[in-house]
Amino acid sequence: MAENTPFLMYKGRPLVRSGNVLYYGSMAEKYVIVMQILSTKEENGMTMAEKVQIQLMLTDEEVRMKDRIVKKSEKIGLYNAMDIGSIWLERELNKK
């Protein structure tokens, strides 16, 4: 069922968190999603992501960082950010 991998998987792709930044996708592919949690809120004793910035980025290290951003948006809630991020990533990776 699940591969022997050290990463959390979401829809068959790795999801890695470093502080308030989440990376979705593989650096071996052409694109990756970067999500930055901009604000949080307390709900039922838990800290939840409120405002999340999403970026579809090229993984090519030869391209300037500023030019790597293909799409950018902000969403309310991590679920909404993951949803649109996974759609963007699938669409770009499936283009011929």
All heavy atoms as an XYZ file, in Angstrom:
776
protein
N       0.826     -1.187      0.000
C       0.000      0.000      0.000
C       0.873      1.256      0.000
O       0.950      1.952     -0.973
C      -0.933     -0.018      1.201
C      -1.844      1.178      1.237
S      -3.363      1.021      2.184
C      -2.842      0.615      3.791
N       1.552      1.574      1.090
C       2.414      2.757      1.134
C       3.858      2.344      0.863
O       4.302      1.298      1.294
C       2.318      3.429      2.504
N       4.568      3.190      0.138
C       5.970      2.924     -0.143
C       6.789      3.155      1.118
O       6.379      3.863      2.031
C       6.453      3.857     -1.255
C       5.856      3.553     -2.600
C       6.379      4.503     -3.665
O       7.465      5.070     -3.482
O       5.691      4.665     -4.667
N       7.968      2.593      1.164
C       8.864      2.776      2.300
C       9.610      4.093      2.125
O      10.701      4.138      1.578
C       9.842      1.599      2.377
C      10.483      1.501      3.733
O      10.124      2.233      4.653
N      11.414      0.596      3.856
N       8.995      5.209      2.567
C       9.546      6.535      2.362
C       9.517      7.326      3.669
O       8.614      7.150      4.469
C       8.774      7.287      1.255
O       9.302      8.601      1.137
C       7.302      7.383      1.540
N      10.497      8.196      3.902
C      10.505      8.980      5.131
C       9.554     10.181      5.096
O       9.384     10.857      6.088
C      11.959      9.458      5.232
C      12.424      9.523      3.819
C      11.699      8.402      3.114
N       8.926     10.451      3.958
C       8.062     11.618      3.811
C       6.593     11.253      3.969
O       6.166     10.160      3.610
C       8.238     12.259      2.429
C       9.633     12.738      2.157
C      10.375     12.178      1.138
C      10.200     13.746      2.921
C      11.657     12.618      0.874
C      11.483     14.194      2.668
C      12.216     13.629      1.643
N       5.820     12.212      4.463
C       4.375     12.108      4.460
C       3.939     12.224      3.005
O       4.469     13.062      2.266
C       3.775     13.244      5.291
C       2.259     13.352      5.322
C       1.664     12.132      6.025
C       1.847     14.618      6.057
N       3.007     11.391      2.574
C       2.554     11.425      1.187
C       1.132     11.974      1.125
O       0.312     11.678      1.994
C       2.597     10.028      0.571
C       3.987      9.405      0.553
S       5.175     10.274     -0.455
C       4.721      9.701     -2.065
N       0.841     12.767      0.098
C      -0.498     13.301     -0.156
C      -0.763     13.130     -1.640
O      -0.005     13.656     -2.464
C      -0.586     14.774      0.256
C      -1.928     15.403     -0.008
C      -3.035     15.083      0.784
C      -2.101     16.305     -1.041
C      -4.263     15.660      0.547
C      -3.330     16.892     -1.292
C      -4.410     16.571     -0.493
O      -5.631     17.138     -0.729
N      -1.797     12.367     -1.969
C      -2.150     12.078     -3.361
C      -0.948     11.566     -4.158
O      -0.705     11.966     -5.290
C      -2.760     13.303     -4.036
C      -4.095     13.716     -3.437
C      -4.738     14.821     -4.243
C      -6.093     15.176     -3.658
N      -6.768     16.193     -4.459
N      -0.143     10.711     -3.526
C       0.970     10.066     -4.200
C       2.237     10.894     -4.340
O       3.179     10.476     -5.001
N       2.262     12.077     -3.728
C       3.434     12.941     -3.805
C       3.902     13.316     -2.399
O       3.096     13.443     -1.488
C       3.114     14.201     -4.595
C       2.905     13.935     -6.066
C       2.974     15.220     -6.863
N       3.182     14.943     -8.259
C       2.254     14.431     -9.062
N       1.069     14.121     -8.600
N       2.522     14.228    -10.334
N       5.206     13.548     -2.221
C       5.718     13.901     -0.888
C       5.234     15.269     -0.419
O       5.102     16.204     -1.219
C       7.232     13.901     -1.059
C       7.523     13.709     -2.491
C       6.259     13.405     -3.214
N       4.985     15.359      0.882
C       4.602     16.607      1.535
C       5.562     16.801      2.702
O       5.587     15.994      3.629
C       3.153     16.540      2.027
C       2.618     17.759      2.761
C       2.568     18.969      1.830
C       1.233     17.471      3.317
N       6.367     17.852      2.627
C       7.414     18.104      3.620
C       7.197     19.478      4.237
O       6.946     20.446      3.525
C       8.817     18.041      2.963
C       9.910     18.303      3.985
C       9.033     16.706      2.276
N       7.321     19.536      5.574
C       7.158     20.808      6.276
C       8.480     21.237      6.892
O       9.192     20.440      7.491
C       6.110     20.680      7.378
C       5.893     21.964      8.129
C       4.818     21.852      9.149
N       4.674     23.134      9.822
C       3.772     23.388     10.728
N       2.923     22.447     11.089
N       3.702     24.562     11.293
N       8.775     22.521      6.746
C       9.933     23.126      7.387
C       9.456     24.439      8.005
O       9.287     25.434      7.299
C      11.037     23.378      6.362
O      12.117     24.040      6.975
N       9.176     24.430      9.297
C       8.631     25.614      9.960
C       7.237     25.913      9.435
O       6.360     25.053      9.472
N       7.035     27.116      8.943
C       5.732     27.517      8.400
C       5.638     27.338      6.892
O       4.740     27.886      6.260
C       5.426     28.974      8.760
C       4.979     29.123     10.196
O       4.576     28.157     10.832
N       5.066     30.325     10.719
N       6.568     26.605      6.298
C       6.572     26.383      4.846
C       6.383     24.896      4.573
O       7.035     24.058      5.185
C       7.881     26.887      4.205
C       7.885     26.641      2.711
C       8.094     28.361      4.507
N       5.464     24.586      3.657
C       5.229     23.209      3.238
C       5.578     23.087      1.765
O       5.259     23.969      0.965
C       3.760     22.823      3.431
C       3.287     22.729      4.868
C       2.597     24.015      5.260
C       2.358     21.571      5.024
N       6.248     21.995      1.428
C       6.624     21.702      0.040
C       5.848     20.472     -0.385
O       5.896     19.444      0.285
C       8.127     21.438     -0.069
C       8.964     22.617      0.368
C       9.366     22.751      1.689
C       9.332     23.592     -0.546
C      10.119     23.840      2.094
C      10.092     24.685     -0.144
C      10.478     24.796      1.178
O      11.225     25.874      1.580
N       5.141     20.572     -1.504
C       4.350     19.458     -2.013
C       4.842     19.107     -3.409
O       4.851     19.947     -4.297
C       2.870     19.836     -2.044
C       1.994     18.796     -2.679
C       1.941     17.501     -2.186
C       1.213     19.106     -3.779
C       1.139     16.547     -2.773
C       0.401     18.162     -4.368
C       0.377     16.883     -3.861
O      -0.421     15.928     -4.445
N       5.285     17.865     -3.578
C       5.795     17.404     -4.862
C       7.242     16.990     -4.726
O       7.854     17.122     -3.663
N       7.778     16.497     -5.816
C       9.152     16.000     -5.837
C      10.063     16.992     -6.549
O       9.727     17.495     -7.627
C       9.198     14.654     -6.567
O      10.523     14.246     -6.762
N      11.226     17.241     -5.969
C      12.195     18.134     -6.600
C      12.769     17.516     -7.875
O      13.408     18.205     -8.659
C      13.316     18.476     -5.622
C      12.865     19.333     -4.442
S      12.101     20.890     -4.921
C      13.532     21.830     -5.390
N      12.551     16.232     -8.093
C      13.008     15.564     -9.311
C      12.082     15.868    -10.494
O      12.453     15.640    -11.642
C      13.085     14.053     -9.092
N      10.876     16.395    -10.213
C       9.943     16.758    -11.280
C      10.154     18.227    -11.659
O      10.894     18.952    -10.997
C       8.510     16.507    -10.819
C       8.238     15.031    -10.598
C       6.840     14.747    -10.120
O       6.343     15.473     -9.237
O       6.249     13.795    -10.631
N       9.469     18.660    -12.708
C       9.669     20.012    -13.234
C       9.090     21.096    -12.320
O       9.605     22.207    -12.261
C       9.049     20.108    -14.626
C       9.357     21.404    -15.334
C       8.858     21.395    -16.763
C       9.193     22.719    -17.437
N       8.771     22.762    -18.821
N       8.009     20.779    -11.593
C       7.334     21.757    -10.743
C       7.140     21.217     -9.337
O       7.084     20.008     -9.124
C       5.947     22.106    -11.305
C       5.978     22.741    -12.660
C       5.810     21.985    -13.808
C       6.158     24.110    -12.798
C       5.835     22.567    -15.063
C       6.184     24.704    -14.050
C       6.014     23.926    -15.175
O       6.044     24.516    -16.406
N       6.981     22.133     -8.389
C       6.679     21.802     -7.002
C       5.774     22.912     -6.454
O       5.806     24.044     -6.957
C       7.974     21.646     -6.163
C       8.672     22.960     -5.974
C       7.714     20.969     -4.847
N       4.957     22.595     -5.469
C       4.105     23.583     -4.810
C       4.775     23.985     -3.494
O       5.215     23.133     -2.727
C       2.698     23.013     -4.518
C       1.944     22.728     -5.815
C       1.892     23.954     -3.622
C       1.545     23.948     -6.607
N       4.844     25.294     -3.247
C       5.369     25.823     -1.982
C       4.225     26.577     -1.314
O       3.631     27.473     -1.915
C       6.566     26.767     -2.219
C       7.063     27.331     -0.896
C       7.676     26.044     -2.957
N       3.912     26.187     -0.070
C       2.845     26.844      0.687
C       3.432     27.446      1.951
O       4.107     26.752      2.710
C       1.754     25.845      1.055
C       1.011     25.308     -0.150
S      -0.104     23.987      0.250
C       1.049     22.623      0.353
N       3.193     28.729      2.159
C       3.689     29.405      3.352
C       2.495     29.817      4.207
O       1.579     30.500      3.715
C       4.511     30.628      2.988
C       5.080     31.329      4.191
C       5.964     32.500      3.832
O       6.016     32.931      2.685
N       6.656     33.027      4.816
N       2.508     29.402      5.478
C       1.443     29.776      6.408
C       1.725     31.197      6.869
O       2.731     31.460      7.528
C       1.382     28.797      7.596
C       1.086     27.385      7.078
C       0.332     29.256      8.606
C       1.227     26.301      8.122
N       0.834     32.109      6.504
C       1.026     33.522      6.818
C       0.423     33.905      8.161
O       0.920     34.809      8.830
C       0.432     34.394      5.704
C       0.997     34.178      4.304
C       0.236     35.020      3.287
C       2.482     34.502      4.271
N      -0.690     33.245      8.544
C      -1.309     33.527      9.835
C      -1.991     32.266     10.354
O      -2.346     31.376      9.583
C      -2.320     34.676      9.724
O      -3.406     34.316      8.906
N      -2.139     32.209     11.678
C      -2.770     31.063     12.326
C      -3.864     31.545     13.272
O      -3.937     32.741     13.594
C      -1.747     30.239     13.135
O      -1.157     31.081     14.115
C      -0.673     29.646     12.235
N      -4.700     30.606     13.707
C      -5.741     30.915     14.694
C      -5.878     29.727     15.633
O      -5.532     28.598     15.281
C      -7.069     31.225     14.012
C      -7.673     30.049     13.248
C      -8.985     30.408     12.618
C      -9.507     29.210     11.809
N     -10.780     29.511     11.185
N      -6.358     29.996     16.836
C      -6.614     28.949     17.832
C      -8.050     28.466     17.674
O      -8.969     29.273     17.592
C      -6.415     29.493     19.251
C      -4.983     29.707     19.633
C      -4.213     28.409     19.836
O      -4.794     27.424     20.316
O      -3.015     28.401     19.504
N      -8.219     27.146     17.604
C      -9.552     26.565     17.496
C      -9.560     25.242     18.247
O      -8.782     24.344     17.934
C      -9.912     26.350     16.019
C     -11.367     26.045     15.800
C     -11.750     26.091     14.344
O     -11.543     27.145     13.711
O     -12.226     25.065     13.832
N     -10.428     25.139     19.248
C     -10.533     23.931     20.082
C      -9.184     23.519     20.674
O      -8.838     22.345     20.714
C     -11.134     22.770     19.291
C     -12.547     23.047     18.831
O     -13.301     23.748     19.497
N     -12.904     22.512     17.681
N      -8.403     24.498     21.106
C      -7.115     24.215     21.726
C      -6.000     23.858     20.763
O      -4.915     23.472     21.183
N      -6.246     23.960     19.462
C      -5.226     23.640     18.460
C      -4.920     24.881     17.629
O      -5.797     25.695     17.375
C      -5.716     22.525     17.528
C      -5.899     21.191     18.205
S      -6.508     19.939     17.064
C      -5.175     19.854     15.912
N      -3.685     24.995     17.192
C      -3.299     26.081     16.293
C      -3.541     25.621     14.861
O      -3.006     24.602     14.437
C      -1.816     26.445     16.488
O      -1.609     26.787     17.857
C      -1.426     27.610     15.608
N      -4.358     26.380     14.145
C      -4.726     26.025     12.774
C      -4.228     27.104     11.814
O      -4.218     28.285     12.146
C      -6.255     25.936     12.643
C      -6.925     25.068     13.687
S      -6.630     23.351     13.443
C      -7.773     23.006     12.161
N      -3.822     26.680     10.620
C      -3.421     27.635      9.581
C      -4.648     28.412      9.131
O      -5.705     27.837      8.903
C      -2.812     26.898      8.399
N      -4.514     29.717      9.030
C      -5.621     30.543      8.575
C      -5.353     31.034      7.152
O      -5.955     30.574      6.206
C      -5.832     31.711      9.523
C      -7.079     32.503      9.210
C      -7.377     33.538     10.270
O      -6.432     34.140     10.817
O      -8.563     33.738     10.536
N      -4.404     31.930      6.985
C      -4.083     32.456      5.655
C      -2.837     31.736      5.140
O      -1.825     31.678      5.821
C      -3.829     33.951      5.717
C      -3.726     34.595      4.335
C      -3.351     36.058      4.399
C      -4.446     36.881      5.005
N      -4.125     38.330      4.974
N      -2.932     31.182      3.921
C      -1.838     30.410      3.337
C      -1.544     30.932      1.929
O      -2.444     31.074      1.109
C      -2.185     28.898      3.267
C      -1.029     28.103      2.689
C      -2.584     28.368      4.633
N      -0.269     31.221      1.672
C       0.168     31.638      0.334
C       0.637     30.391     -0.430
O       1.403     29.595      0.102
C       1.308     32.631      0.443
C       1.830     33.107     -0.901
C       3.049     33.985     -0.733
O       4.095     33.511     -0.317
N       2.889     35.260     -1.045
N       0.167     30.233     -1.663
C       0.523     29.076     -2.493
C       1.296     29.575     -3.707
O       0.920     30.576     -4.320
C      -0.735     28.351     -3.010
C      -1.743     28.160     -1.902
C      -0.393     27.024     -3.657
C      -3.123     28.454     -2.339
N       2.371     28.842     -4.054
C       3.146     29.161     -5.248
C       3.453     27.876     -6.012
O       3.904     26.900     -5.416
C       4.470     29.833     -4.883
C       4.323     31.149     -4.197
C       5.656     31.729     -3.777
O       6.653     31.036     -3.677
N       5.666     33.032     -3.528
N       3.187     27.894     -7.300
C       3.625     26.827     -8.193
C       4.975     27.279     -8.719
O       5.087     28.357     -9.323
C       2.644     26.637     -9.346
C       3.056     25.634    -10.411
C       3.081     24.214     -9.836
C       2.125     25.701    -11.605
N       6.020     26.474     -8.450
C       7.371     26.894     -8.796
C       8.089     25.868     -9.661
O       7.896     24.669     -9.498
C       8.193     27.117     -7.531
C       7.684     28.237     -6.665
S       8.738     28.538     -5.252
C      10.162     29.238     -6.036
N       8.941     26.376    -10.547
C       9.849     25.526    -11.303
C      10.947     25.025    -10.364
O      11.369     25.753     -9.468
C      10.510     26.320    -12.434
C       9.646     26.659    -13.635
C      10.320     27.729    -14.475
C       9.398     25.420    -14.456
N      11.407     23.810    -10.572
C      12.484     23.270     -9.741
C      13.857     23.464    -10.374
O      14.859     23.118     -9.764
C      12.267     21.772     -9.465
O      12.181     21.082    -10.712
C      11.019     21.542     -8.645
N      13.909     24.028    -11.563
C      15.167     24.249    -12.284
C      16.024     25.267    -11.536
O      15.665     26.441    -11.429
C      14.872     24.740    -13.701
C      16.108     24.865    -14.573
O      17.235     24.709    -14.050
O      15.947     25.112    -15.774
N      17.159     24.828    -11.025
C      18.033     25.696    -10.233
C      18.780     26.728    -11.078
O      19.361     27.662    -10.524
C      19.021     24.863     -9.434
C      18.347     24.041     -8.363
C      19.324     23.227     -7.548
O      20.557     23.352     -7.765
O      18.866     22.467     -6.694
N      18.763     26.580    -12.375
C      19.441     27.537    -13.246
C      18.593     28.776    -13.511
O      19.103     29.778    -13.996
C      19.841     26.862    -14.557
C      20.897     25.796    -14.357
C      21.321     25.132    -15.646
O      20.942     25.613    -16.731
O      22.028     24.121    -15.563
N      17.306     28.704    -13.181
C      16.401     29.842    -13.360
C      16.451     30.684    -12.087
O      16.472     30.143    -10.979
C      14.952     29.346    -13.623
C      13.994     30.518    -13.750
C      14.907     28.473    -14.865
N      16.468     32.014    -12.228
C      16.478     32.906    -11.063
C      15.260     32.628    -10.184
O      14.183     32.317    -10.683
C      16.428     34.370    -11.494
C      17.691     34.871    -12.088
C      17.637     36.338    -12.381
N      16.316     36.940    -12.194
C      15.962     38.125    -12.619
N      16.815     38.862    -13.283
N      14.767     38.606    -12.413
N      15.411     32.761     -8.868
C      14.335     32.461     -7.929
C      13.063     33.243     -8.258
O      11.966     32.695     -8.235
C      14.784     32.760     -6.495
C      13.780     32.345     -5.448
S      13.336     30.601     -5.491
C      14.645     29.937     -4.522
N      13.198     34.503     -8.592
C      12.049     35.336     -8.925
C      11.302     34.815    -10.158
O      10.086     34.892    -10.233
C      12.515     36.774     -9.155
C      11.418     37.747     -9.400
C      11.970     39.148     -9.574
C      10.870     40.129     -9.877
N      11.361     41.479    -10.077
N      12.037     34.268    -11.114
C      11.441     33.779    -12.357
C      10.888     32.362    -12.240
O      10.229     31.883    -13.158
C      12.464     33.834    -13.491
C      12.884     35.263    -13.802
O      12.075     36.188    -13.565
O      14.022     35.454    -14.285
N      11.159     31.684    -11.148
C      10.673     30.316    -10.961
C       9.184     30.259    -10.645
O       8.551     29.243    -10.851
C      11.414     29.628     -9.825
C      12.814     29.264    -10.138
C      13.386     28.444     -9.017
N      14.831     28.440     -9.059
C      15.594     27.853     -8.174
N      15.054     27.214     -7.161
N      16.891     27.898     -8.294
N       8.621     31.338    -10.114
C       7.207     31.342     -9.713
C       6.329     31.401    -10.954
O       6.385     32.349    -11.731
C       6.906     32.516     -8.777
C       7.757     32.414     -7.518
C       5.416     32.549     -8.420
C       7.722     33.641     -6.630
N       5.506     30.359    -11.130
C       4.618     30.267    -12.289
C       3.235     30.805    -11.945
O       2.635     31.548    -12.713
C       4.512     28.803    -12.769
C       3.547     28.671    -13.934
C       5.886     28.271    -13.145
N       2.713     30.424    -10.765
C       1.413     30.890    -10.276
C       1.527     31.177     -8.795
O       2.329     30.564     -8.089
C       0.333     29.813    -10.467
C      -0.107     29.594    -11.867
C      -1.249     28.607    -11.897
C      -1.689     28.368    -13.319
N      -2.835     27.463    -13.369
N       0.653     32.094     -8.332
C       0.686     32.483     -6.929
C      -0.715     32.877     -6.484
O      -1.447     33.508     -7.251
C       1.645     33.664     -6.778
C       1.914     34.124     -5.396
C       2.961     35.222     -5.449
C       3.306     35.737     -4.082
N       4.331     36.779     -4.133
N      -1.090     32.484     -5.267
C      -2.408     32.827     -4.741
C      -2.379     32.760     -3.225
O      -1.425     32.250     -2.632
C      -3.460     31.857     -5.286
O      -4.741     32.192     -4.807
N      -3.415     33.277     -2.583
C      -3.599     33.140     -1.141
C      -4.962     32.527     -0.896
O      -5.932     32.882     -1.563
C      -3.529     34.498     -0.432
C      -2.139     34.988     -0.203
C      -2.083     36.254      0.650
O      -3.093     36.592      1.314
O      -1.039     36.895      0.641
N      -5.025     31.611      0.049
C      -6.277     30.945      0.413
C      -6.451     30.978      1.925
O      -5.488     31.100      2.674
C      -6.287     29.479     -0.055
C      -6.250     29.310     -1.556
C      -7.521     29.805     -2.178
C      -7.453     29.717     -3.685
N      -8.494     30.437     -4.346
N      -7.676     30.854      2.363
C      -7.999     30.743      3.787
C      -8.090     29.259      4.110
O      -8.916     28.548      3.541
C      -9.331     31.453      4.126
C      -9.276     32.934      3.740
C      -9.670     31.276      5.602
C      -8.228     33.745      4.466
N      -7.219     28.793      4.982
C      -7.214     27.396      5.412
C      -6.255     26.536      4.608
O      -6.092     26.709      3.396
N      -5.632     25.607      5.320
C      -4.659     24.714      4.688
C      -5.329     23.766      3.694
O      -4.769     23.458      2.645
C      -3.898     23.926      5.754
C      -2.734     23.077      5.266
C      -1.718     23.920      4.508
C      -2.077     22.371      6.429
N      -6.547     23.305      4.002
C      -7.236     22.396      3.088
C      -7.453     23.063      1.728
O      -7.187     22.453      0.686
C      -8.579     21.932      3.666
C      -9.341     21.082      2.693
C      -9.024     19.744      2.525
C     -10.345     21.621      1.891
C      -9.689     18.958      1.598
C     -11.012     20.849      0.967
C     -10.686     19.520      0.823
O     -11.344     18.755     -0.095
N      -7.917     24.299      1.726
C      -8.150     25.017      0.464
C      -6.846     25.213     -0.306
O      -6.811     25.104     -1.529
C      -8.814     26.366      0.728
C     -10.216     26.217      1.252
O     -10.929     25.270      0.918
N     -10.634     27.135      2.099
N      -5.769     25.507      0.421
C      -4.460     25.690     -0.220
C      -3.969     24.373     -0.825
O      -3.472     24.348     -1.956
C      -3.454     26.217      0.801
N      -4.101     23.270     -0.080
C      -3.677     21.958     -0.589
C      -4.501     21.558     -1.810
O      -3.977     20.989     -2.765
C      -3.828     20.889      0.496
C      -2.843     20.999      1.628
S      -1.156     20.668      1.127
C      -1.284     19.024      0.482
N      -5.778     21.854     -1.766
C      -6.675     21.499     -2.865
C      -6.256     22.197     -4.164
O      -6.041     21.542     -5.177
C      -8.109     21.860     -2.483
C      -9.138     21.260     -3.414
O      -8.921     20.129     -3.901
O     -10.175     21.911     -3.651
N      -6.106     23.511     -4.125
C      -5.737     24.239     -5.345
C      -4.304     23.921     -5.753
O      -3.998     23.798     -6.941
C      -5.970     25.771     -5.197
C      -5.914     26.468     -6.564
C      -4.960     26.405     -4.268
C      -7.053     26.157     -7.468
N      -3.417     23.743     -4.782
C      -2.025     23.403     -5.087
C      -1.904     22.072     -5.803
O      -1.148     21.944     -6.772
N      -2.653     21.075     -5.357
C      -2.587     19.759     -6.012
C      -3.154     19.817     -7.429
O      -2.642     19.160     -8.330
C      -3.306     18.696     -5.177
O      -4.687     18.940     -5.118
N      -4.173     20.628     -7.644
C      -4.746     20.797     -8.988
C      -3.728     21.464     -9.911
O      -3.496     21.009    -11.032
C      -6.060     21.601     -8.920
C      -7.147     20.777     -8.234
C      -6.506     22.041    -10.317
C      -8.396     21.559     -7.875
N      -3.117     22.556     -9.457
C      -2.102     23.252    -10.263
C      -0.971     22.315    -10.641
O      -0.532     22.276    -11.787
C      -1.527     24.424     -9.501
C      -2.377     25.635     -9.370
C      -3.602     25.849     -9.921
C      -2.060     26.804     -8.622
N      -4.069     27.087     -9.556
C      -3.137     27.686     -8.765
C      -0.978     27.182     -7.846
C      -3.155     28.946     -8.163
C      -0.992     28.430     -7.244
C      -2.070     29.304     -7.403
N      -0.476     21.567     -9.649
C       0.659     20.695     -9.883
C       0.320     19.594    -10.891
O       1.071     19.335    -11.821
C       1.129     20.081     -8.559
C       2.442     19.302     -8.594
C       3.584     20.175     -9.091
C       2.750     18.737     -7.228
N      -0.837     18.967    -10.716
C      -1.260     17.911    -11.654
C      -1.378     18.456    -13.079
O      -0.910     17.815    -14.017
C      -2.597     17.312    -11.227
C      -2.496     16.315    -10.112
C      -1.679     15.091    -10.487
O      -1.830     14.569    -11.605
O      -0.880     14.665     -9.640
N      -1.995     19.595    -13.226
C      -2.188     20.185    -14.563
C      -0.846     20.472    -15.241
O      -0.664     20.169    -16.412
C      -3.002     21.460    -14.479
C      -4.470     21.214    -14.266
C      -5.245     22.494    -14.254
N      -6.667     22.237    -14.012
C      -7.539     23.175    -13.718
N      -7.163     24.438    -13.645
N      -8.789     22.858    -13.522
N       0.081     21.080    -14.514
C       1.384     21.423    -15.103
C       2.222     20.185    -15.432
O       2.872     20.138    -16.460
C       2.168     22.369    -14.193
C       1.605     23.760    -14.136
C       1.535     24.464    -15.474
O       2.489     24.371    -16.267
O       0.516     25.138    -15.719
N       2.189     19.196    -14.540
C       2.987     18.000    -14.781
C       2.405     17.125    -15.893
O       3.130     16.351    -16.505
C       3.134     17.186    -13.487
C       3.964     17.848    -12.395
C       3.957     16.996    -11.135
C       5.386     18.109    -12.860
N       1.116     17.265    -16.168
C       0.475     16.470    -17.211
C       0.486     17.152    -18.573
O       0.048     16.562    -19.566
C      -0.954     16.099    -16.823
C      -0.984     15.076    -15.709
O      -0.104     14.217    -15.627
N      -1.979     15.155    -14.863
N       0.980     18.402    -18.650
C       1.094     19.080    -19.942
C       2.188     18.433    -20.755
O       3.206     18.015    -20.225
C       1.437     20.569    -19.756
C       0.282     21.406    -19.359
C       0.702     22.862    -19.315
C      -0.481     23.739    -18.946
N      -0.069     25.149    -18.856
N       2.001     18.364    -22.046
C       3.008     17.778    -22.947
C       3.875     18.856    -23.530
O       3.549     19.910    -23.817
C       2.331     16.990    -24.066
C       1.490     15.861    -23.546
C       2.348     14.685    -23.204
C       1.447     13.591    -22.646
N       2.009     12.430    -22.297
